[in-house]
Amino acid sequence: MTVNSDTIGIRKHVHAMWAAVAPAWGTYAELTDARGRELAERLLEVTMPRPGERVLELACGAGGAGLAAAALVGAAGEVVVSDIAEAMTAIAARRAREAGLDNVRARVLDLEEIEEPDGSFDVTLCREGLMFAVEPGQALAEIHRVLRPGGRLAASVWGPRDRNPWLALVMDAVSAEIGSPMPPPGMPGPFALADADQLTRLVVDAGFVGVELVEVDVPLRESFEDWWTRRAALAGPVSARLAAMPDDAKQRLHDRLREAVRPYERGETLEFPGVALVVSGRRP
């Protein structure tokens, strides 16, 4: 496969972005698991990992979905938790050890070039990672390749921007502050696969059958300061921009967001709606 230099450059940028925020994902691992628990449960529900099977989690972050799968495949099975950022896989591996999960192995893998043999997994999971692939069709083709015949895929991505104000408001405020769109043109972002029809077509075109897509409500309820602190620390595209901002710009951004969240205030708490898309299919 030939990859042009522009694509390679964008991939390197995306990889570095997630490596930079990995420490924060370690700090907030339990909170991110709680935030993504329903999505992880939905991914496992549609793929049904069984005892003795091999499961691959891509773009694992702190590894929540993969660690949940480990209990289902048992001692005779194996879960590989993987991410392009080595620091992320280290966090997932540590959490697996702390949980006494001896059937979990951690690997640094690029979901667009998965360095695993053809037909080597029964299940592949990807929670909130596929939308950051520079070429999602290539990523899905790679997932199809590493699955055995009958192997199952489940992935979740964020739904439409206007239905996820908990993140869209931050992206919009940063864009306004820096005077350019977030993410920049040509760069993948959290809403890159928010079109349900487009996502379904990509999975079908990669060779999967029995493709289904469902919406999952993922509301968020936090104080303003918790919401802002966690988004600033965990959202890779935002964190990179914030790190380069002078203090006065950060304060303006904080004040801008304080005003933008007014419609979602319920006393001292913010109550945001949120929607994810869960797509699933199997290799024939």
C-alpha positions in Angstrom: 0.0 0.0 0.0 1.4 3.4 -1.0 0.7 6.3 1.4 1.3 9.9 0.2 3.5 12.3 2.2 0.6 14.5 3.2 -1.2 11.6 4.8 1.9 10.5 6.6 2.3 14.0 7.9 -1.2 14.2 9.2 -0.9 10.8 10.8 2.2 11.8 12.6 0.5 14.9 13.9 -2.5 12.9 15.2 -0.3 10.3 16.8 1.7 13.0 18.6 -1.5 14.7 19.7 -2.7 11.6 21.5 0.7 10.8 23.0 0.7 14.3 24.5 -2.6 13.8 26.4 -1.9 10.2 27.5 -0.9 11.2 31.1 -4.3 12.9 31.6 -6.0 9.8 30.4 -4.2 7.9 33.1 -5.3 10.4 35.7 -8.9 10.3 34.6 -9.0 6.6 33.7 -11.9 5.7 36.1 -13.9 8.7 35.0 -13.5 8.0 31.3 -14.5 4.4 32.0 -17.6 5.7 33.8 -18.4 8.1 30.9 -18.0 5.3 28.3 -19.5 2.4 30.2 -22.7 2.3 28.3 -20.9 2.4 25.0 -18.5 -0.3 26.1 -21.4 -2.5 27.2 -23.1 -1.9 23.8 -19.9 -2.9 21.9 -19.6 -6.1 23.9 -23.4 -6.8 23.6 -23.3 -6.7 19.8 -20.0 -8.7 19.4 -20.6 -11.2 22.2 -17.0 -12.3 22.9 -17.0 -15.9 24.1 -14.6 -18.0 26.3 -11.4 -18.8 24.4 -11.7 -16.1 21.8 -9.2 -13.4 20.9 -10.3 -9.7 21.1 -8.5 -6.7 19.8 -9.2 -3.2 21.1 -8.0 -0.4 18.9 -7.3 3.2 20.0 -7.8 1.8 23.5 -6.9 4.9 25.6 -7.0 3.7 29.2 -8.3 0.3 28.0 -11.8 0.2 29.5 -13.6 -1.7 26.8 -10.8 -4.2 26.4 -10.5 -4.9 30.1 -14.3 -5.5 30.2 -13.9 -8.0 27.4 -11.2 -9.9 29.3 -13.7 -11.3 31.8 -15.8 -12.6 28.9 -13.1 -14.5 27.0 -11.7 -16.1 30.2 -8.3 -17.6 30.9 -8.4 -19.5 27.6 -8.9 -16.3 25.6 -6.8 -13.2 25.1 -7.4 -9.5 24.8 -4.9 -7.2 23.0 -5.4 -3.6 24.1 -3.7 -1.3 21.6 -3.1 2.3 20.8 -0.8 4.3 18.6 0.5 6.1 21.7 2.8 3.9 23.7 2.0 5.8 26.9 -1.7 4.9 26.4 -0.9 1.2 26.1 1.3 1.4 29.3 -1.7 2.8 31.2 -4.0 0.0 29.9 -1.4 -2.6 30.8 -1.0 -1.3 34.3 -4.7 -1.3 34.9 -4.9 -4.9 33.6 -2.2 -5.9 36.1 -3.9 -4.1 38.9 -7.2 -5.9 38.1 -5.4 -9.3 38.0 -6.2 -9.8 34.3 -3.6 -12.2 33.1 -5.2 -12.7 29.7 -4.6 -9.1 28.6 -1.6 -8.0 26.4 -0.8 -4.5 25.4 0.6 -3.5 22.0 1.4 -0.3 20.1 -0.7 -0.5 16.9 -1.9 2.0 14.3 -5.5 1.2 13.4 -4.7 2.1 9.8 -1.8 -0.3 9.6 -2.4 -3.1 12.1 0.7 -5.1 12.5 -1.1 -8.4 13.2 -1.5 -11.5 11.0 -4.5 -12.0 8.7 -7.4 -13.7 10.4 -6.0 -13.6 13.9 -8.9 -12.2 16.0 -12.5 -13.1 16.6 -13.6 -9.6 17.8 -12.4 -6.1 17.2 -13.6 -3.2 19.3 -12.9 0.5 18.8 -14.5 3.0 21.2 -14.3 6.7 20.2 -11.2 6.1 18.0 -12.2 5.4 14.4 -13.2 9.1 13.7 -9.5 10.1 14.3 -8.3 7.8 11.5 -6.9 9.9 8.7 -8.3 7.3 6.2 -11.2 5.5 8.0 -11.8 3.3 5.0 -8.3 2.0 5.2 -8.7 1.4 9.0 -11.8 -0.6 8.4 -10.1 -2.7 5.7 -7.3 -3.5 8.1 -9.9 -4.5 10.8 -11.6 -6.7 8.2 -8.2 -8.3 7.4 -7.2 -9.2 10.9 -10.6 -10.7 11.7 -11.2 -14.4 11.1 -14.2 -15.4 8.9 -17.2 -14.8 11.1 -15.3 -12.3 13.2 -17.2 -9.4 14.6 -16.5 -5.6 14.6 -18.1 -3.0 16.8 -17.1 0.6 16.9 -18.5 3.8 18.4 -18.0 7.4 17.2 -19.6 10.7 18.3 -22.8 11.6 16.5 -23.6 15.0 15.0 -21.9 18.1 16.3 -25.2 19.9 17.2 -26.3 16.9 19.3 -23.1 16.9 21.3 -22.8 20.4 22.8 -20.7 19.1 25.7 -17.8 18.9 23.2 -18.9 21.1 20.3 -19.0 24.2 22.5 -15.3 23.8 23.4 -14.3 23.2 19.8 -16.3 26.3 18.7 -14.9 28.5 21.5 -11.3 27.5 20.7 -12.0 28.2 17.0 -13.3 31.7 17.8 -10.3 32.4 20.0 -7.6 31.3 17.6 -9.5 32.6 14.5 -9.4 29.3 12.6 -11.5 26.2 12.5 -11.1 23.3 14.9 -10.0 20.8 13.7 -8.1 22.4 10.8 -9.1 21.5 7.3 -7.9 18.1 6.3 -7.4 16.9 9.9 -9.7 14.3 11.4 -11.7 15.3 14.4 -14.3 14.0 16.9 -17.2 14.6 14.5 -15.5 13.3 11.3 -17.8 10.2 11.1 -21.0 11.7 12.5 -23.0 11.0 9.4 -24.7 7.7 10.0 -25.2 6.9 6.3 -21.5 7.7 5.5 -20.3 5.5 8.4 -22.5 2.6 7.4 -21.3 2.8 3.8 -17.7 2.8 4.9 -18.2 -0.4 6.9 -20.1 -2.1 4.1 -17.5 -1.0 1.5 -14.8 -2.6 3.7 -16.4 -6.0 3.2 -18.5 -6.4 6.3 -22.0 -8.0 6.3 -24.9 -7.8 8.6 -24.0 -4.1 9.2 -26.2 -2.3 11.8 -26.0 1.2 13.3 -27.8 2.4 16.3 -27.7 5.7 18.2 -26.9 5.7 21.9 -27.7 8.6 24.2 -24.6 9.6 26.3 -25.6 12.6 28.3 -23.1 14.4 30.5 -23.7 15.9 33.9 -20.9 17.9 35.6 -20.0 21.2 37.2 -18.7 23.8 34.9 -15.1 23.6 36.3 -15.0 19.8 36.1 -16.4 19.9 32.6 -13.9 22.5 31.4 -10.9 20.9 33.3 -11.5 17.4 31.9 -12.2 18.5 28.3 -9.1 20.6 28.3 -7.0 17.7 29.6 -8.5 14.8 27.6 -9.6 16.2 24.2 -6.5 15.8 22.1 -7.3 18.5 19.5 -8.2 21.0 22.2 -5.3 20.2 24.6 -2.7 20.9 21.9 -4.1 24.3 21.2 -4.5 25.2 24.8 -0.9 24.4 25.5 0.2 27.1 23.1 -2.2 29.8 24.4 -1.0 32.6 26.6 -2.7 32.9 29.9 -4.9 35.9 28.9 -6.2 33.9 25.9 -7.0 31.0 28.1 -8.9 33.3 30.5 -10.9 34.7 27.5 -11.7 31.2 26.4 -12.9 30.3 29.9 -15.1 33.3 30.1 -16.5 32.7 26.6 -17.4 29.1 27.6 -19.0 30.3 30.9 -21.4 32.3 28.8 -22.0 29.6 26.1 -23.1 26.9 28.7 -25.9 29.1 30.1 -28.7 27.0 28.3 -27.4 23.8 30.0 -27.1 25.1 33.6 -29.3 23.4 36.2 -28.3 25.1 39.4 -24.6 24.5 39.9 -24.6 21.6 37.4 -24.4 21.4 33.6 -26.6 18.9 31.9 -25.6 18.2 28.4 -27.2 15.9 25.8 -24.9 13.6 23.9 -25.3 11.1 21.1 -22.9 8.3 19.9 -23.2 6.1 16.9 -22.5 2.4 17.4 -21.8 0.4 14.2 -21.3 -3.3 14.0 -20.8 -6.0 11.4 -19.1 -9.3 10.7 -16.5 -10.7 8.3 -18.2 -13.2 6.0 
